[in-house]
Every structure is written in C-alpha cells, then in structure tokens.
Amino acid sequence: MLSRQIASKLRGYETPFYLYDTALLRQTLESVVYESKKYGYKVHYAIKANYDDHLLAIIREYGLGIDCASGNELRKAVEAGFDPKGIVYAGVGKRDKELKYAIEQNILAINCESIQELELVDAFSAEMGKVTDIALRINPDIDPKTNHCIDTGQADSKFGISYEEVLEHAAEIRAFKNINIIGLHLHIGSQIRELHVFENMCNKVNVIVENLEKLGCKFRFVDVGGGLGVNYDVPENEPIPNFASLFSIVHNHLRIGDREVHFEFGRSIVAECGELITTVLFNKTTATGRKLVIVDASMTELVRPAMYGSYHNIENITAREEEAPSEKYTVVGTACESTDVFDENVSLRKTRRGDLLTIKSAGAYGMSMASRYNLHDLPGAVYSDEL
C-alpha cells in the first residue's frame, strides 16, 4: 500500500488522518469505466461510501452518476457538479423536505421504497405542477452471503417494496398521474465476494421484469445495485476489484431486452485507495498477558470493526525492517468503549510508542461514518497527488 512507500513523509502530519492514493482511485475508475462500456452499462457512485470533496472531483471526471441515500447526499452531489440526470435517490425514510428537493432537482429517478412513498411523491408532484420520474425499489428476497449487518435484499429487510406487494398494487401504481415509472431498482447487499450470488439476482430480476411487463408496467432501465466486495484480508493482492467478472455474469444471465442496466458502486471504488494512519501512544500488558497497542485513532475515526466486527489489515509502517513480524498484539483505540478494538490478534513487527500504523482498505465507510464521540476531532486527510 502507498503508506509503506512514503512512511517517512507521513511523519510530518498530525494523526490520525486518512491517506488517499488518488492514483489507485484513478486506476479503479478507469477499470470500472472500461469494463462497463463493453456492455453499455451505466455506473453510479454510491456517495455514502465517501463524500470527500477531493475524491468526488476525481470521480466526476470519469462521468459516473451518483447514488444517494439522503437529502443531504443529494444536495452534496448537486453542489459538487454532478449532472442531476445521472443521480438516483434511494432510502427507506425520505423526509418530506428531502422529497420536495429531489422533485425540484429533476434528477434521474427517486427510488421509491413503499406504496406510501409512491403516494406522497405523486401528491407532492401534483402540488408542484410536475410529473416526477421514479424507480420502484423491489426487495428480491435473495441471500447475498455477506455480513448480516449489510445485507439489504432478504424478505424481512427494511429496504424496498416486497415483490408480492407490487403485484397486489399494480393497478394502483399504474394509475398515479404525477409520477412516471422509468426504472426498477434492486440491491441485495454489500461486500459480496461470492459472485454466483449475482447469477441468482439476475435470474430473479428476469422473472420480476417479465411479470411486471404482463401487468402493464413500463420502464426503461433496471438498476441492479452494487455490492461487489473488496479484499480486506490482503488488499495488496487485489487493489482493484474484479469488475470484469461481475459485468460478464450480468451480461450472461440478465434477460431484460434492450433496457439500460445500471450499477451502484461505493466500496469497490474507494475502499482500497484509503488508509487510516495512526500513531502508537502506549504499550501495555493486561493481567492475562495480552499485549495491547493503544493508538490515537479509535472507533470515532473508523467504526466498522466495532459496529460490524469487520476486519482491516494492519501494518506497522515505521518499524525497523529487520524485525520479524513475530509479536502478537491487540490494537485498541482511545474511545471509552470496550468494543473500540481494531484487531484482537494481529502480528506486527516489534511495535513501540511513536510508531505509525496503517489500517488498510479504509477509504469506504471510514470518514463518512466518523463521529465526534468523546469530543474527538474529526480526522484530517492527505492526498497522494498533493504530497
């Protein structure tokens, strides 16, 4: 990873901070654009993964649309210069003011996730003298084979309208006067590494599209979400996710005629370009003999390990090279919570006060989920193209 190569330069920055490898981000964007163009697929960036201004400016250069999950994310995308006609807005609980703002912006589609939301968008659009483009977000009831905290497409999930409910209310949905259904949206989860799951998704989508067509529903695109996972275990082995295989699977299994196919990628675009750099504050050994490394980062900078039990590869980037990685440590943060643990059993070179550690693959759902718990300062950012 980049931090290992420029460790001496990083000594001059106050930790903790996020280090972003913008060259790797560009390589990732070049890959997803190149592979998607083979099939004419449309790609949106899920801005919830990371809304850093510097990264968004780079992403915009590559012509990606934006997938939003809140009114403020939508506003951020608009103000960052993304074309509203490339923006989709999902989310199970959109506030009235957020829906009205989305209607005013004439975005590509509001992805509606309940019958009540459809009714509300129709009513607001009528009040505003508009006809609003929307997509139906349907829950496909598929097990994505991922962490249960980030699966979104099983039957009991809060996300989307159940397929059965859409069929039951098909006539009512077609009768709305101030909404125009232009798309179908499905998303089954995040950090999916078993790509055969996407085959199951395509097969389910084929049936859904066919049956909705029979009921008279018309739409021009199908948004199959994202969810492509990254290699958190050994990120150096796979710095750019396998977009080619995913697109090939979808091409070979999705049967929806000449409709556009849209994707929404967040983690797979920005996760590997980001590292959280932190300084060792103290070493101590517990009464049970466990060796603790206490760093100045915590769950306030990177909450995923505490929230999901997620793994991030950690490396001491300033330890002397001749020292073998023979010491086992538990790396913990400064927050006043017992769950503020980055790794309970990590092998590091002999680690001392003042060493710099990198917590890898932290570009997605790192800074965007940071908090000021314990009145911690929010972490800064360092970009490779500004070093």
TORZA-172313 format. One record per residue (C-alpha): residue number from 1; chain; x, y, z. Coordinates in nm, 2 decimals, always signed. Example, Ala and Ser with C-alpha at 12.3 -4.5 7.8 and 13.67 -1.06 7.14 Angstrom:
+-----+----+--------+--------+--------+
|   i | ch |   east |  north |     up |
+-----+----+--------+--------+--------+
|   1 |  A |  +1.23 |  -0.45 |  +0.78 |
|   2 |  A |  +1.37 |  -0.11 |  +0.71 |
+-----+----+--------+--------+--------+
% end
This chain:
+-----+----+--------+--------+--------+
|   i | ch |   east |  north |     up |
+-----+----+--------+--------+--------+
|   1 |  A |  +0.00 |  +0.00 |  +0.00 |
|   2 |  A |  +0.10 |  +0.36 |  -0.05 |
|   3 |  A |  +0.17 |  +0.44 |  +0.32 |
|   4 |  A |  +0.46 |  +0.18 |  +0.33 |
|   5 |  A |  +0.63 |  +0.35 |  +0.04 |
|   6 |  A |  +0.61 |  +0.71 |  +0.18 |
|   7 |  A |  +0.62 |  +0.64 |  +0.56 |
|   8 |  A |  +0.89 |  +0.90 |  +0.62 |
|   9 |  A |  +0.68 |  +1.17 |  +0.46 |
|  10 |  A |  +0.39 |  +1.09 |  +0.68 |
|  11 |  A |  +0.58 |  +1.17 |  +1.00 |
|  12 |  A |  +0.50 |  +1.54 |  +0.95 |
|  13 |  A |  +0.12 |  +1.51 |  +0.97 |
|  14 |  A |  -0.09 |  +1.51 |  +1.28 |
|  15 |  A |  -0.25 |  +1.17 |  +1.33 |
|  16 |  A |  -0.50 |  +1.02 |  +1.29 |
|  17 |  A |  -0.56 |  +1.10 |  +0.93 |
|  18 |  A |  -0.69 |  +0.94 |  +0.61 |
|  19 |  A |  -0.43 |  +0.89 |  +0.34 |
|  20 |  A |  -0.58 |  +0.87 |  -0.01 |
|  21 |  A |  -0.40 |  +0.71 |  -0.30 |
|  22 |  A |  -0.55 |  +0.91 |  -0.58 |
|  23 |  A |  -0.35 |  +0.72 |  -0.85 |
|  24 |  A |  -0.51 |  +0.40 |  -0.73 |
|  25 |  A |  -0.85 |  +0.57 |  -0.73 |
|  26 |  A |  -0.80 |  +0.67 |  -1.09 |
|  27 |  A |  -0.69 |  +0.32 |  -1.19 |
|  28 |  A |  -1.00 |  +0.18 |  -1.03 |
|  29 |  A |  -1.22 |  +0.43 |  -1.21 |
|  30 |  A |  -1.05 |  +0.35 |  -1.54 |
|  31 |  A |  -1.12 |  -0.02 |  -1.48 |
|  32 |  A |  -1.49 |  +0.02 |  -1.40 |
|  33 |  A |  -1.55 |  +0.26 |  -1.69 |
|  34 |  A |  -1.36 |  +0.04 |  -1.94 |
|  35 |  A |  -1.53 |  -0.28 |  -1.83 |
|  36 |  A |  -1.88 |  -0.12 |  -1.82 |
|  37 |  A |  -1.85 |  +0.03 |  -2.16 |
|  38 |  A |  -1.81 |  -0.32 |  -2.31 |
|  39 |  A |  -2.18 |  -0.37 |  -2.24 |
|  40 |  A |  -2.32 |  -0.02 |  -2.24 |
|  41 |  A |  -2.38 |  -0.03 |  -1.87 |
|  42 |  A |  -2.43 |  +0.28 |  -1.66 |
|  43 |  A |  -2.24 |  +0.32 |  -1.34 |
|  44 |  A |  -2.33 |  +0.54 |  -1.04 |
|  45 |  A |  -2.10 |  +0.61 |  -0.74 |
|  46 |  A |  -2.27 |  +0.55 |  -0.40 |
|  47 |  A |  -2.17 |  +0.87 |  -0.23 |
|  48 |  A |  -2.24 |  +0.73 |  +0.12 |
|  49 |  A |  -1.92 |  +0.54 |  +0.09 |
|  50 |  A |  -1.71 |  +0.86 |  +0.09 |
|  51 |  A |  -1.81 |  +1.21 |  +0.02 |
|  52 |  A |  -1.47 |  +1.37 |  +0.04 |
|  53 |  A |  -1.46 |  +1.67 |  -0.20 |
|  54 |  A |  -1.12 |  +1.59 |  -0.35 |
|  55 |  A |  -1.23 |  +1.23 |  -0.43 |
|  56 |  A |  -1.57 |  +1.34 |  -0.57 |
|  57 |  A |  -1.39 |  +1.58 |  -0.81 |
|  58 |  A |  -1.19 |  +1.29 |  -0.94 |
|  59 |  A |  -1.49 |  +1.06 |  -0.97 |
|  60 |  A |  -1.68 |  +1.33 |  -1.16 |
|  61 |  A |  -1.40 |  +1.34 |  -1.42 |
|  62 |  A |  -1.49 |  +0.98 |  -1.52 |
|  63 |  A |  -1.85 |  +1.05 |  -1.60 |
|  64 |  A |  -2.01 |  +0.84 |  -1.32 |
|  65 |  A |  -2.36 |  +0.92 |  -1.19 |
|  66 |  A |  -2.43 |  +0.93 |  -0.82 |
|  67 |  A |  -2.64 |  +0.71 |  -0.59 |
|  68 |  A |  -2.78 |  +0.90 |  -0.29 |
|  69 |  A |  -2.93 |  +0.77 |  +0.03 |
|  70 |  A |  -3.03 |  +1.10 |  +0.19 |
|  71 |  A |  -3.14 |  +1.45 |  +0.10 |
|  72 |  A |  -2.80 |  +1.59 |  +0.21 |
|  73 |  A |  -2.62 |  +1.34 |  +0.00 |
|  74 |  A |  -2.83 |  +1.45 |  -0.30 |
|  75 |  A |  -2.76 |  +1.82 |  -0.22 |
|  76 |  A |  -2.38 |  +1.73 |  -0.20 |
|  77 |  A |  -2.39 |  +1.56 |  -0.54 |
|  78 |  A |  -2.57 |  +1.86 |  -0.70 |
|  79 |  A |  -2.33 |  +2.11 |  -0.54 |
|  80 |  A |  -2.03 |  +1.90 |  -0.64 |
|  81 |  A |  -2.13 |  +1.95 |  -1.00 |
|  82 |  A |  -2.28 |  +1.61 |  -1.09 |
|  83 |  A |  -2.55 |  +1.61 |  -1.36 |
|  84 |  A |  -2.89 |  +1.57 |  -1.19 |
|  85 |  A |  -2.99 |  +1.34 |  -1.47 |
|  86 |  A |  -2.73 |  +1.10 |  -1.35 |
|  87 |  A |  -2.84 |  +1.10 |  -0.99 |
|  88 |  A |  -3.07 |  +0.84 |  -0.83 |
|  89 |  A |  -3.21 |  +0.88 |  -0.48 |
|  90 |  A |  -3.29 |  +0.58 |  -0.26 |
|  91 |  A |  -3.36 |  +0.55 |  +0.11 |
|  92 |  A |  -3.64 |  +0.39 |  +0.31 |
|  93 |  A |  -3.72 |  +0.71 |  +0.51 |
|  94 |  A |  -3.71 |  +1.02 |  +0.30 |
|  95 |  A |  -3.83 |  +1.33 |  +0.48 |
|  96 |  A |  -4.09 |  +1.55 |  +0.31 |
|  97 |  A |  -3.85 |  +1.83 |  +0.25 |
|  98 |  A |  -3.60 |  +1.59 |  +0.10 |
|  99 |  A |  -3.86 |  +1.45 |  -0.14 |
| 100 |  A |  -3.96 |  +1.80 |  -0.24 |
| 101 |  A |  -3.60 |  +1.90 |  -0.30 |
| 102 |  A |  -3.54 |  +1.59 |  -0.51 |
| 103 |  A |  -3.85 |  +1.67 |  -0.72 |
| 104 |  A |  -3.73 |  +2.02 |  -0.78 |
| 105 |  A |  -3.39 |  +1.90 |  -0.90 |
| 106 |  A |  -3.53 |  +1.69 |  -1.18 |
| 107 |  A |  -3.30 |  +1.40 |  -1.10 |
| 108 |  A |  -3.29 |  +1.08 |  -1.30 |
| 109 |  A |  -3.51 |  +0.89 |  -1.05 |
| 110 |  A |  -3.64 |  +0.88 |  -0.69 |
| 111 |  A |  -3.62 |  +0.52 |  -0.60 |
| 112 |  A |  -3.94 |  +0.46 |  -0.40 |
| 113 |  A |  -3.94 |  +0.20 |  -0.13 |
| 114 |  A |  -4.30 |  +0.18 |  -0.02 |
| 115 |  A |  -4.65 |  +0.23 |  -0.15 |
| 116 |  A |  -4.69 |  +0.52 |  +0.08 |
| 117 |  A |  -4.38 |  +0.69 |  -0.06 |
| 118 |  A |  -4.53 |  +0.65 |  -0.41 |
| 119 |  A |  -4.85 |  +0.82 |  -0.30 |
| 120 |  A |  -4.65 |  +1.10 |  -0.14 |
| 121 |  A |  -4.43 |  +1.17 |  -0.44 |
| 122 |  A |  -4.74 |  +1.17 |  -0.66 |
| 123 |  A |  -4.91 |  +1.42 |  -0.43 |
| 124 |  A |  -4.61 |  +1.65 |  -0.39 |
| 125 |  A |  -4.55 |  +1.64 |  -0.77 |
| 126 |  A |  -4.91 |  +1.74 |  -0.83 |
| 127 |  A |  -4.88 |  +2.03 |  -0.58 |
| 128 |  A |  -4.56 |  +2.15 |  -0.76 |
| 129 |  A |  -4.71 |  +2.11 |  -1.11 |
| 130 |  A |  -4.46 |  +1.83 |  -1.21 |
| 131 |  A |  -4.45 |  +1.48 |  -1.32 |
| 132 |  A |  -4.16 |  +1.31 |  -1.14 |
| 133 |  A |  -3.95 |  +1.02 |  -1.27 |
| 134 |  A |  -3.93 |  +0.74 |  -1.02 |
| 135 |  A |  -3.80 |  +0.38 |  -1.00 |
| 136 |  A |  -3.96 |  +0.10 |  -0.80 |
| 137 |  A |  -3.72 |  -0.04 |  -0.55 |
| 138 |  A |  -3.82 |  -0.40 |  -0.51 |
| 139 |  A |  -3.70 |  -0.64 |  -0.24 |
| 140 |  A |  -3.59 |  -0.95 |  -0.43 |
| 141 |  A |  -3.56 |  -1.18 |  -0.13 |
| 142 |  A |  -3.20 |  -1.30 |  -0.20 |
| 143 |  A |  -2.94 |  -1.41 |  +0.05 |
| 144 |  A |  -2.62 |  -1.21 |  -0.05 |
| 145 |  A |  -2.39 |  -1.43 |  +0.15 |
| 146 |  A |  -2.24 |  -1.14 |  +0.33 |
| 147 |  A |  -2.23 |  -0.99 |  +0.68 |
| 148 |  A |  -2.59 |  -0.98 |  +0.81 |
| 149 |  A |  -2.54 |  -0.61 |  +0.90 |
| 150 |  A |  -2.51 |  -0.51 |  +0.54 |
| 151 |  A |  -2.75 |  -0.74 |  +0.35 |
| 152 |  A |  -3.04 |  -0.55 |  +0.21 |
| 153 |  A |  -3.23 |  -0.78 |  -0.01 |
| 154 |  A |  -3.38 |  -1.05 |  +0.21 |
| 155 |  A |  -3.76 |  -1.08 |  +0.26 |
| 156 |  A |  -3.76 |  -0.93 |  +0.61 |
| 157 |  A |  -3.53 |  -0.64 |  +0.53 |
| 158 |  A |  -3.65 |  -0.28 |  +0.57 |
| 159 |  A |  -3.53 |  -0.20 |  +0.22 |
| 160 |  A |  -3.76 |  -0.19 |  -0.08 |
| 161 |  A |  -4.12 |  -0.29 |  -0.16 |
| 162 |  A |  -4.19 |  -0.66 |  -0.15 |
| 163 |  A |  -4.24 |  -0.82 |  -0.49 |
| 164 |  A |  -4.58 |  -0.95 |  -0.38 |
| 165 |  A |  -4.70 |  -0.61 |  -0.27 |
| 166 |  A |  -4.60 |  -0.46 |  -0.60 |
| 167 |  A |  -4.81 |  -0.72 |  -0.78 |
| 168 |  A |  -5.10 |  -0.66 |  -0.55 |
| 169 |  A |  -5.10 |  -0.28 |  -0.60 |
| 170 |  A |  -5.00 |  -0.29 |  -0.97 |
| 171 |  A |  -5.32 |  -0.12 |  -1.09 |
| 172 |  A |  -5.29 |  +0.15 |  -0.82 |
| 173 |  A |  -4.93 |  +0.21 |  -0.92 |
| 174 |  A |  -5.02 |  +0.25 |  -1.29 |
| 175 |  A |  -5.30 |  +0.49 |  -1.20 |
| 176 |  A |  -5.08 |  +0.76 |  -1.05 |
| 177 |  A |  -5.09 |  +1.08 |  -1.26 |
| 178 |  A |  -4.79 |  +1.27 |  -1.14 |
| 179 |  A |  -4.52 |  +1.00 |  -1.13 |
| 180 |  A |  -4.36 |  +0.84 |  -1.43 |
| 181 |  A |  -4.21 |  +0.49 |  -1.36 |
| 182 |  A |  -3.89 |  +0.47 |  -1.56 |
| 183 |  A |  -3.69 |  +0.22 |  -1.37 |
| 184 |  A |  -3.67 |  -0.09 |  -1.15 |
| 185 |  A |  -3.42 |  -0.09 |  -0.86 |
| 186 |  A |  -3.29 |  -0.39 |  -0.67 |
| 187 |  A |  -3.00 |  -0.41 |  -0.43 |
| 188 |  A |  -2.91 |  -0.73 |  -0.24 |
| 189 |  A |  -2.63 |  -0.62 |  -0.01 |
| 190 |  A |  -2.27 |  -0.51 |  +0.03 |
| 191 |  A |  -1.92 |  -0.67 |  +0.04 |
| 192 |  A |  -2.03 |  -0.96 |  -0.18 |
| 193 |  A |  -1.74 |  -1.19 |  -0.26 |
| 194 |  A |  -1.93 |  -1.49 |  -0.38 |
| 195 |  A |  -2.01 |  -1.38 |  -0.74 |
| 196 |  A |  -2.25 |  -1.66 |  -0.80 |
| 197 |  A |  -2.49 |  -1.46 |  -0.59 |
| 198 |  A |  -2.52 |  -1.22 |  -0.88 |
| 199 |  A |  -2.64 |  -1.50 |  -1.10 |
| 200 |  A |  -2.92 |  -1.57 |  -0.86 |
| 201 |  A |  -3.00 |  -1.20 |  -0.86 |
| 202 |  A |  -3.02 |  -1.19 |  -1.24 |
| 203 |  A |  -3.25 |  -1.49 |  -1.25 |
| 204 |  A |  -3.48 |  -1.33 |  -1.00 |
| 205 |  A |  -3.48 |  -1.00 |  -1.19 |
| 206 |  A |  -3.57 |  -1.17 |  -1.51 |
| 207 |  A |  -3.88 |  -1.31 |  -1.35 |
| 208 |  A |  -3.98 |  -0.99 |  -1.19 |
| 209 |  A |  -3.94 |  -0.79 |  -1.51 |
| 210 |  A |  -4.14 |  -1.04 |  -1.71 |
| 211 |  A |  -4.43 |  -1.04 |  -1.47 |
| 212 |  A |  -4.44 |  -0.67 |  -1.43 |
| 213 |  A |  -4.45 |  -0.63 |  -1.81 |
| 214 |  A |  -4.75 |  -0.86 |  -1.82 |
| 215 |  A |  -4.92 |  -0.62 |  -1.57 |
| 216 |  A |  -4.86 |  -0.33 |  -1.80 |
| 217 |  A |  -4.56 |  -0.17 |  -1.61 |
| 218 |  A |  -4.32 |  +0.01 |  -1.84 |
| 219 |  A |  -3.97 |  +0.11 |  -1.75 |
| 220 |  A |  -3.65 |  +0.19 |  -1.95 |
| 221 |  A |  -3.38 |  +0.08 |  -1.71 |
| 222 |  A |  -3.31 |  -0.18 |  -1.44 |
| 223 |  A |  -3.07 |  -0.08 |  -1.16 |
| 224 |  A |  -2.92 |  -0.40 |  -1.02 |
| 225 |  A |  -2.74 |  -0.21 |  -0.73 |
| 226 |  A |  -2.38 |  -0.28 |  -0.65 |
| 227 |  A |  -2.23 |  -0.48 |  -0.36 |
| 228 |  A |  -1.91 |  -0.60 |  -0.52 |
| 229 |  A |  -1.67 |  -0.68 |  -0.24 |
| 230 |  A |  -1.30 |  -0.59 |  -0.19 |
| 231 |  A |  -1.01 |  -0.79 |  -0.05 |
| 232 |  A |  -0.98 |  -0.67 |  +0.31 |
| 233 |  A |  -0.76 |  -0.97 |  +0.40 |
| 234 |  A |  -0.47 |  -0.90 |  +0.17 |
| 235 |  A |  -0.55 |  -0.58 |  -0.02 |
| 236 |  A |  -0.22 |  -0.58 |  -0.20 |
| 237 |  A |  -0.32 |  -0.89 |  -0.38 |
| 238 |  A |  -0.64 |  -0.73 |  -0.53 |
| 239 |  A |  -0.61 |  -0.35 |  -0.52 |
| 240 |  A |  -0.88 |  -0.32 |  -0.79 |
| 241 |  A |  -1.20 |  -0.53 |  -0.76 |
| 242 |  A |  -1.30 |  -0.77 |  -1.03 |
| 243 |  A |  -1.55 |  -0.56 |  -1.22 |
| 244 |  A |  -1.49 |  -0.76 |  -1.54 |
| 245 |  A |  -1.63 |  -1.08 |  -1.39 |
| 246 |  A |  -1.93 |  -0.92 |  -1.24 |
| 247 |  A |  -2.02 |  -0.74 |  -1.56 |
| 248 |  A |  -1.97 |  -1.07 |  -1.75 |
| 249 |  A |  -2.20 |  -1.26 |  -1.52 |
| 250 |  A |  -2.47 |  -1.00 |  -1.55 |
| 251 |  A |  -2.43 |  -0.99 |  -1.93 |
| 252 |  A |  -2.47 |  -1.37 |  -1.95 |
| 253 |  A |  -2.76 |  -1.41 |  -1.71 |
| 254 |  A |  -2.97 |  -1.09 |  -1.72 |
| 255 |  A |  -3.26 |  -1.11 |  -1.98 |
| 256 |  A |  -3.44 |  -0.77 |  -1.98 |
| 257 |  A |  -3.44 |  -0.69 |  -2.35 |
| 258 |  A |  -3.30 |  -0.36 |  -2.46 |
| 259 |  A |  -3.34 |  -0.18 |  -2.13 |
| 260 |  A |  -3.04 |  +0.01 |  -1.98 |
| 261 |  A |  -2.86 |  -0.17 |  -1.70 |
| 262 |  A |  -2.74 |  +0.05 |  -1.41 |
| 263 |  A |  -2.50 |  -0.03 |  -1.12 |
| 264 |  A |  -2.42 |  +0.15 |  -0.80 |
| 265 |  A |  -2.07 |  +0.10 |  -0.66 |
| 266 |  A |  -1.93 |  +0.26 |  -0.35 |
| 267 |  A |  -1.70 |  +0.04 |  -0.15 |
| 268 |  A |  -1.55 |  -0.12 |  -0.46 |
| 269 |  A |  -1.45 |  +0.22 |  -0.60 |
| 270 |  A |  -1.29 |  +0.39 |  -0.29 |
| 271 |  A |  -1.22 |  +0.13 |  -0.02 |
| 272 |  A |  -0.87 |  +0.03 |  -0.13 |
| 273 |  A |  -0.75 |  +0.39 |  -0.21 |
| 274 |  A |  -0.79 |  +0.49 |  +0.16 |
| 275 |  A |  -0.58 |  +0.41 |  +0.47 |
| 276 |  A |  -0.62 |  +0.53 |  +0.82 |
| 277 |  A |  -0.28 |  +0.64 |  +0.96 |
| 278 |  A |  -0.25 |  +0.63 |  +1.34 |
| 279 |  A |  +0.03 |  +0.67 |  +1.59 |
| 280 |  A |  +0.11 |  +0.43 |  +1.88 |
| 281 |  A |  +0.05 |  +0.61 |  +2.21 |
| 282 |  A |  +0.12 |  +0.33 |  +2.46 |
| 283 |  A |  +0.21 |  -0.03 |  +2.50 |
| 284 |  A |  +0.09 |  -0.23 |  +2.80 |
| 285 |  A |  +0.02 |  -0.59 |  +2.90 |
| 286 |  A |  -0.30 |  -0.69 |  +3.07 |
| 287 |  A |  -0.32 |  -0.92 |  +3.38 |
| 288 |  A |  -0.39 |  -1.21 |  +3.14 |
| 289 |  A |  -0.08 |  -1.15 |  +2.94 |
| 290 |  A |  -0.24 |  -0.98 |  +2.64 |
| 291 |  A |  -0.02 |  -0.73 |  +2.48 |
| 292 |  A |  -0.20 |  -0.41 |  +2.39 |
| 293 |  A |  -0.10 |  -0.14 |  +2.14 |
| 294 |  A |  -0.30 |  +0.17 |  +2.21 |
| 295 |  A |  -0.32 |  +0.40 |  +1.91 |
| 296 |  A |  -0.46 |  +0.76 |  +1.87 |
| 297 |  A |  -0.73 |  +0.65 |  +1.63 |
| 298 |  A |  -1.05 |  +0.49 |  +1.75 |
| 299 |  A |  -1.40 |  +0.38 |  +1.66 |
| 300 |  A |  -1.47 |  +0.75 |  +1.61 |
| 301 |  A |  -1.25 |  +0.75 |  +1.30 |
| 302 |  A |  -1.33 |  +0.40 |  +1.18 |
| 303 |  A |  -1.63 |  +0.24 |  +1.33 |
| 304 |  A |  -1.66 |  -0.07 |  +1.11 |
| 305 |  A |  -1.47 |  -0.31 |  +1.34 |
| 306 |  A |  -1.67 |  -0.21 |  +1.64 |
| 307 |  A |  -2.01 |  -0.19 |  +1.46 |
| 308 |  A |  -1.98 |  -0.49 |  +1.23 |
| 309 |  A |  -1.68 |  -0.69 |  +1.36 |
| 310 |  A |  -1.52 |  -0.61 |  +1.03 |
| 311 |  A |  -1.16 |  -0.69 |  +0.96 |
| 312 |  A |  -0.90 |  -0.45 |  +0.83 |
| 313 |  A |  -0.54 |  -0.54 |  +0.77 |
| 314 |  A |  -0.30 |  -0.35 |  +0.99 |
| 315 |  A |  +0.07 |  -0.29 |  +0.94 |
| 316 |  A |  +0.34 |  -0.11 |  +1.13 |
| 317 |  A |  +0.49 |  +0.11 |  +0.86 |
| 318 |  A |  +0.78 |  +0.26 |  +1.06 |
| 319 |  A |  +0.92 |  -0.04 |  +1.25 |
| 320 |  A |  +1.27 |  -0.15 |  +1.15 |
| 321 |  A |  +1.26 |  -0.38 |  +0.85 |
| 322 |  A |  +1.50 |  -0.63 |  +1.02 |
| 323 |  A |  +1.25 |  -0.70 |  +1.29 |
| 324 |  A |  +1.03 |  -1.00 |  +1.20 |
| 325 |  A |  +0.65 |  -0.98 |  +1.24 |
| 326 |  A |  +0.67 |  -1.22 |  +1.54 |
| 327 |  A |  +0.48 |  -1.02 |  +1.81 |
| 328 |  A |  +0.11 |  -1.07 |  +1.86 |
| 329 |  A |  -0.09 |  -0.77 |  +1.97 |
| 330 |  A |  -0.44 |  -0.64 |  +2.03 |
| 331 |  A |  -0.47 |  -0.30 |  +1.87 |
| 332 |  A |  -0.72 |  -0.07 |  +2.05 |
| 333 |  A |  -0.83 |  +0.29 |  +2.03 |
| 334 |  A |  -0.88 |  +0.58 |  +2.26 |
| 335 |  A |  -1.27 |  +0.58 |  +2.29 |
| 336 |  A |  -1.42 |  +0.50 |  +2.62 |
| 337 |  A |  -1.58 |  +0.18 |  +2.49 |
| 338 |  A |  -1.47 |  -0.18 |  +2.54 |
| 339 |  A |  -1.56 |  -0.26 |  +2.18 |
| 340 |  A |  -1.31 |  +0.00 |  +2.05 |
| 341 |  A |  -1.08 |  -0.27 |  +1.91 |
| 342 |  A |  -0.93 |  -0.27 |  +1.57 |
| 343 |  A |  -0.78 |  -0.62 |  +1.59 |
| 344 |  A |  -0.75 |  -0.87 |  +1.88 |
| 345 |  A |  -0.48 |  -1.09 |  +1.73 |
| 346 |  A |  -0.26 |  -0.91 |  +1.48 |
| 347 |  A |  +0.11 |  -0.99 |  +1.40 |
| 348 |  A |  +0.32 |  -0.68 |  +1.38 |
| 349 |  A |  +0.69 |  -0.60 |  +1.38 |
| 350 |  A |  +0.80 |  -0.50 |  +1.73 |
| 351 |  A |  +0.58 |  -0.20 |  +1.80 |
| 352 |  A |  +0.68 |  +0.09 |  +2.02 |
| 353 |  A |  +0.54 |  +0.43 |  +2.12 |
| 354 |  A |  +0.56 |  +0.67 |  +1.83 |
| 355 |  A |  +0.54 |  +0.41 |  +1.55 |
| 356 |  A |  +0.29 |  +0.47 |  +1.27 |
| 357 |  A |  +0.04 |  +0.20 |  +1.19 |
| 358 |  A |  -0.18 |  +0.19 |  +0.88 |
| 359 |  A |  -0.53 |  +0.04 |  +0.89 |
| 360 |  A |  -0.58 |  -0.05 |  +0.53 |
| 361 |  A |  -0.88 |  -0.06 |  +0.30 |
| 362 |  A |  -1.04 |  +0.23 |  +0.49 |
| 363 |  A |  -1.15 |  +0.45 |  +0.20 |
| 364 |  A |  -1.51 |  +0.34 |  +0.22 |
| 365 |  A |  -1.73 |  +0.39 |  +0.52 |
| 366 |  A |  -1.44 |  +0.53 |  +0.72 |
| 367 |  A |  -1.46 |  +0.91 |  +0.72 |
| 368 |  A |  -1.82 |  +0.91 |  +0.60 |
| 369 |  A |  -1.92 |  +0.73 |  +0.93 |
| 370 |  A |  -1.68 |  +0.92 |  +1.16 |
| 371 |  A |  -1.82 |  +1.08 |  +1.47 |
| 372 |  A |  -1.71 |  +1.32 |  +1.74 |
| 373 |  A |  -1.79 |  +1.09 |  +2.03 |
| 374 |  A |  -1.58 |  +1.17 |  +2.34 |
| 375 |  A |  -1.55 |  +1.51 |  +2.16 |
| 376 |  A |  -1.28 |  +1.37 |  +1.94 |
| 377 |  A |  -1.17 |  +1.59 |  +1.65 |
| 378 |  A |  -1.27 |  +1.46 |  +1.31 |
| 379 |  A |  -0.96 |  +1.31 |  +1.12 |
| 380 |  A |  -0.79 |  +1.51 |  +0.85 |
| 381 |  A |  -0.70 |  +1.39 |  +0.50 |
| 382 |  A |  -0.38 |  +1.37 |  +0.30 |
| 383 |  A |  -0.39 |  +1.31 |  -0.08 |
| 384 |  A |  -0.11 |  +1.15 |  -0.27 |
| 385 |  A |  -0.14 |  +1.40 |  -0.56 |
| 386 |  A |  -0.07 |  +1.68 |  -0.32 |
| 387 |  A |  +0.24 |  +1.53 |  -0.15 |
+-----+----+--------+--------+--------+
% end
